[in-house]
Amino acid sequence: MLHCPQPPRLGDTLRRLRENRRISRESLAFASGVSASYLSHLERGHRDNPGRAVLIALLKSLDRVDTLTDAERRHCLDLAGVGIDSVPTVVELRETITGDIRRTLALCEPRIACYFDIRLNVLACNEAFTKAFKGIAEEGNFLRWYLSNAVAKQIVADWNGMLTHIVGWLRGAAGSLRSDGDFAELLSGLATFTEFRDAWAAADPVYSDGPTRVHLHEASTGAKYAVDIQGFRMDHTRFPGWIWYLQTTPPQGLPA
């Protein structure tokens, strides 16, 4: 009889990680501060998924015996339905953009391309991006640049409409990660801008279901052109959901 593969389960995964480290169920339970009977039920799938604190304690105990890979850690968190256990800093996220990834940005020229986090901090970008959005490299956060740099209103033809779209995207993004404290800090900084407060109060959540047509003015000449902007969520091992990739393409029928 053929053995039918089964979907991954947290209990099976924890048991495999424990057995690979050749430690007993009792030893892991004691080191993690849970009962051996609870861990036994968990490994057998007879218990609901543990809360974040219990799972993190188990993973830390396993990690002390033999270091867990980022993929192993994320897999357990995903199976438990608790997601990542910390909010990454901008520095941590920028460190994930390796040299190979940066080279792909250069290959996109002359199209605009960048990596940004879900708080709209620019993590890495190509020359076309910095040329199109003059001053963005110095600011580091797209939305703060958009609100504070007067050149943004010269570059973006429909400044108010684009602000509504960006703020709506941010509202949707904030809900997807449930990172209230971190987003509260960002919103507090943006609250100094009247335009942002008004847009936030009125905005509906926006999700990237397809490309967005944007009309821009070339920063040095003022020449008008259009691009289709598309964002893609990166399925990063350590920080799933936090990093996005943005690229533009000319609208159909227009030259690259």
LUMKEVO-113714 format. One record per residue (C-alpha): x, y, z. Coordinates in pm, 1 decimal. Layout:
! LUMKEVO-113714
REC         xx         yy         zz
REC          X          Y          Z
...
END
This chain:
! LUMKEVO-113714
REC         xx         yy         zz
REC        0.0        0.0        0.0
REC      129.9      342.1      -93.7
REC      205.5      574.4      196.2
REC       17.9      897.3      136.4
REC      222.2     1207.5      232.9
REC       59.6     1421.3      499.7
REC       66.2     1799.4      542.4
REC      335.3     1918.2      785.3
REC      226.0     1951.2     1147.4
REC      390.3     2134.8     1432.1
REC      399.6     1827.8     1657.2
REC      574.3     1612.8     1398.3
REC      822.5     1889.8     1324.8
REC      908.4     1945.3     1691.4
REC      953.6     1572.5     1745.3
REC     1186.5     1546.8     1446.1
REC     1393.3     1843.2     1565.4
REC     1415.5     1692.6     1914.4
REC     1509.0     1345.1     1791.8
REC     1771.5     1488.0     1556.4
REC     1936.2     1640.3     1864.1
REC     1909.6     1312.1     2054.1
REC     1742.8     1461.7     2358.5
REC     1452.9     1307.9     2544.8
REC     1106.6     1452.8     2562.6
REC     1150.2     1492.0     2938.3
REC     1476.7     1686.0     2896.5
REC     1327.6     1925.0     2641.2
REC     1015.3     1977.6     2850.8
REC     1219.2     2052.6     3165.0
REC     1451.1     2295.3     2982.2
REC     1151.2     2475.6     2830.5
REC      941.6     2499.9     3144.9
REC      654.2     2279.3     3027.5
REC      536.8     1939.2     3144.1
REC      650.4     1623.1     2967.8
REC      287.0     1517.3     2927.0
REC      200.7     1846.5     2755.5
REC      493.4     1808.8     2515.0
REC      393.1     1447.7     2446.1
REC       39.6     1552.8     2356.5
REC      176.9     1837.9     2145.4
REC      408.9     1610.6     1947.1
REC      125.8     1364.8     1886.1
REC     -107.3     1636.7     1763.8
REC     -349.5     1594.4     2054.7
REC     -316.0     1953.2     2174.9
REC     -396.8     2283.5     2015.2
REC     -100.2     2481.4     1893.4
REC       94.4     2637.5     2180.6
REC      102.5     3010.4     2241.1
REC      398.5     3216.9     2129.9
REC      574.8     3208.9     2469.4
REC      564.2     2827.8     2494.3
REC      680.2     2776.1     2137.0
REC      964.8     3025.4     2169.6
REC     1078.7     2849.4     2489.2
REC     1082.7     2514.0     2307.1
REC     1272.5     2657.8     2011.0
REC     1529.7     2825.0     2237.4
REC     1590.0     2495.4     2418.5
REC     1636.8     2311.7     2088.6
REC     1862.6     2591.1     1964.2
REC     2092.5     2559.4     2266.7
REC     2156.9     2194.4     2183.0
REC     2216.0     2251.8     1811.3
REC     2150.1     2578.1     1628.5
REC     1821.2     2592.2     1440.4
REC     1832.7     2719.2     1085.7
REC     1626.8     3024.5      995.0
REC     1406.3     2798.1      782.1
REC     1344.6     2555.3     1070.5
REC     1254.8     2838.5     1306.5
REC     1018.9     3002.4     1061.1
REC      853.7     2669.1      972.1
REC      765.4     2607.0     1337.3
REC      631.9     2959.7     1381.9
REC      424.9     2928.7     1064.4
REC      281.3     2591.9     1166.8
REC      185.1     2734.2     1506.0
REC       22.8     3033.3     1337.9
REC      215.4     3287.6     1543.1
REC      446.5     3439.2     1280.5
REC      787.3     3587.9     1353.8
REC      865.1     3663.7     1717.0
REC     1027.2     4007.6     1680.9
REC      993.2     4327.1     1481.2
REC     1301.3     4375.9     1259.9
REC     1486.8     4703.7     1255.5
REC     1557.3     4886.9      932.5
REC     1926.4     4799.4      973.1
REC     1845.6     4427.6     1001.0
REC     1628.6     4440.6      692.7
REC     1889.5     4630.0      491.3
REC     2145.6     4366.2      585.0
REC     1929.7     4100.7      417.1
REC     1969.8     4274.7       80.2
REC     2284.1     4094.2      -35.2
REC     2522.2     4190.3     -312.6
REC     2357.0     3948.0     -553.0
REC     2017.8     4103.9     -486.6
REC     2159.3     4452.8     -539.5
REC     2304.6     4347.4     -873.4
REC     1957.5     4251.5     -992.9
REC     1849.7     4610.4     -926.5
REC     2119.9     4738.6    -1159.7
REC     2008.5     4494.3    -1428.4
REC     1663.5     4656.7    -1425.3
REC     1796.3     4988.3    -1553.3
REC     1655.9     5209.1    -1693.7
REC     1341.0     5090.4    -1518.2
REC     1278.3     5203.3    -1160.9
REC     1333.0     4927.5     -903.0
REC     1377.6     4909.0     -527.9
REC     1334.2     4697.5     -218.8
REC     1142.7     4852.3       69.3
REC     1000.7     4735.2      398.2
REC      635.8     4736.2      492.2
REC      684.2     5071.0      669.8
REC      803.3     5218.2      335.9
REC     1168.9     5244.5      438.1
REC     1386.8     5213.3      127.7
REC     1623.1     4918.1      179.0
REC     1801.4     4923.5     -157.5
REC     1731.1     5083.4     -493.9
REC     1881.6     5134.1     -835.8
REC     2002.6     5455.2     -995.5
REC     1679.0     5499.6    -1189.1
REC     1485.5     5508.9     -860.6
REC     1706.2     5775.9     -702.6
REC     1696.3     5976.6    -1025.4
REC     1317.3     5960.2    -1051.0
REC     1259.0     6044.8     -683.2
REC     1520.9     6308.5     -615.0
REC     1622.4     6325.4     -248.7
REC     1477.0     5986.1     -151.6
REC     1819.3     5835.7      -78.7
REC     1890.5     6101.1      183.3
REC     1547.9     6068.2      351.8
REC     1533.6     5687.7      350.8
REC     1156.9     5658.8      397.8
REC      936.7     5703.8       92.4
REC      632.6     5844.6      271.2
REC      831.6     6094.5      479.7
REC     1008.2     6205.4      161.0
REC      673.8     6235.1      -15.4
REC      531.8     6460.3      255.7
REC      837.2     6670.1      344.6
REC     1023.0     6724.4       17.1
REC      868.6     6991.3     -206.0
REC     1014.5     6821.9     -513.6
REC      766.2     6533.9     -468.2
REC      479.8     6760.5     -575.5
REC      676.8     6856.0     -883.8
REC      757.9     6495.1     -973.7
REC      421.5     6324.8     -913.1
REC      148.0     6461.6    -1139.1
REC     -142.9     6356.2     -913.7
REC       20.7     6413.1     -576.3
REC     -300.2     6393.0     -372.1
REC     -428.1     6085.2     -551.5
REC      -96.9     5905.7     -505.5
REC      -91.2     6000.8     -135.2
REC     -435.0     5842.7      -91.9
REC     -309.0     5524.6     -259.6
REC       10.9     5507.8      -52.4
REC     -171.0     5569.3      276.1
REC     -431.9     5309.2      188.3
REC     -156.2     5058.9      113.3
REC        6.7     5138.1      448.5
REC     -326.5     5084.2      628.6
REC     -363.6     4744.1      465.2
REC       -1.3     4655.2      540.8
REC      -39.1     4746.4      907.9
REC     -326.6     4501.2      939.4
REC     -141.3     4217.0      769.5
REC      142.6     4204.2     1025.0
REC      -42.8     4309.5     1339.8
REC      261.2     4511.0     1446.5
REC       72.0     4780.8     1631.2
REC      357.3     4923.5     1835.1
REC      593.7     4960.9     1543.5
REC      335.0     5119.5     1316.4
REC      223.8     5349.1     1597.8
REC      575.1     5492.6     1611.6
REC      574.8     5552.7     1235.8
REC      229.0     5712.1     1243.0
REC      329.6     5935.3     1531.8
REC      613.3     6076.8     1323.7
REC      389.6     6129.8     1021.3
REC      115.3     6296.6     1226.4
REC      298.6     6629.0     1200.4
REC      180.2     6649.3      838.4
REC     -177.0     6772.5      797.3
REC     -207.7     6604.0      458.0
REC     -118.9     6269.8      611.7
REC     -364.9     6304.2      901.3
REC     -644.9     6385.3      656.6
REC     -549.9     6100.8      421.2
REC     -521.4     5849.9      705.8
REC     -862.3     5942.4      843.4
REC    -1026.3     5896.2      503.9
REC     -827.5     5609.3      352.2
REC     -964.3     5262.9      285.5
REC     -713.3     4973.8      283.6
REC     -544.0     4918.4      -52.2
REC     -391.5     4589.1     -166.3
REC     -162.7     4530.5     -463.4
REC     -388.8     4328.4     -691.8
REC     -225.5     4464.7    -1006.0
REC       -4.9     4740.7    -1146.6
REC      -80.5     5102.2    -1065.5
REC      -49.2     5364.7    -1339.0
REC      147.1     5670.0    -1221.7
REC      223.7     5987.0    -1417.3
REC      555.7     6148.2    -1330.0
REC      762.3     6446.9    -1433.9
REC     1132.4     6401.7    -1503.3
REC     1313.1     6578.7    -1217.2
REC     1559.2     6782.6    -1427.6
REC     1356.7     6859.9    -1743.4
REC      996.5     6841.9    -1624.9
REC      906.6     6609.5    -1913.5
REC      598.5     6402.3    -1834.5
REC      598.0     6024.1    -1859.8
REC      392.4     5731.9    -1729.6
REC      491.7     5407.6    -1560.1
REC      305.0     5106.3    -1429.5
REC      421.7     5027.1    -1075.5
REC      392.1     4675.4     -937.7
REC      490.5     4561.0     -589.1
REC      569.1     4203.6     -486.4
REC      596.3     4068.1     -134.2
REC      921.1     3874.9      -70.6
REC      885.2     3547.3      114.3
REC     1196.6     3606.0      323.1
REC     1298.6     3328.0      562.1
REC     1374.5     3542.9      865.7
REC     1130.2     3826.2      805.1
REC      831.9     3696.6      606.4
REC      598.5     3972.0      493.6
REC      832.5     4255.9      583.5
REC     1018.8     4308.1      254.6
REC      865.5     4412.2      -77.1
REC     1009.7     4458.5     -423.0
REC      888.4     4735.8     -652.1
REC      948.0     4765.3    -1024.1
REC      807.1     4983.7    -1298.1
REC      730.9     4902.1    -1659.2
REC      623.9     5138.3    -1936.8
REC      249.8     5125.7    -2007.5
REC      159.6     4900.0    -2297.8
REC      224.4     5069.2    -2629.2
REC      484.1     5310.8    -2492.8
REC      861.5     5264.3    -2534.3
REC     1081.5     5135.9    -2250.8
END
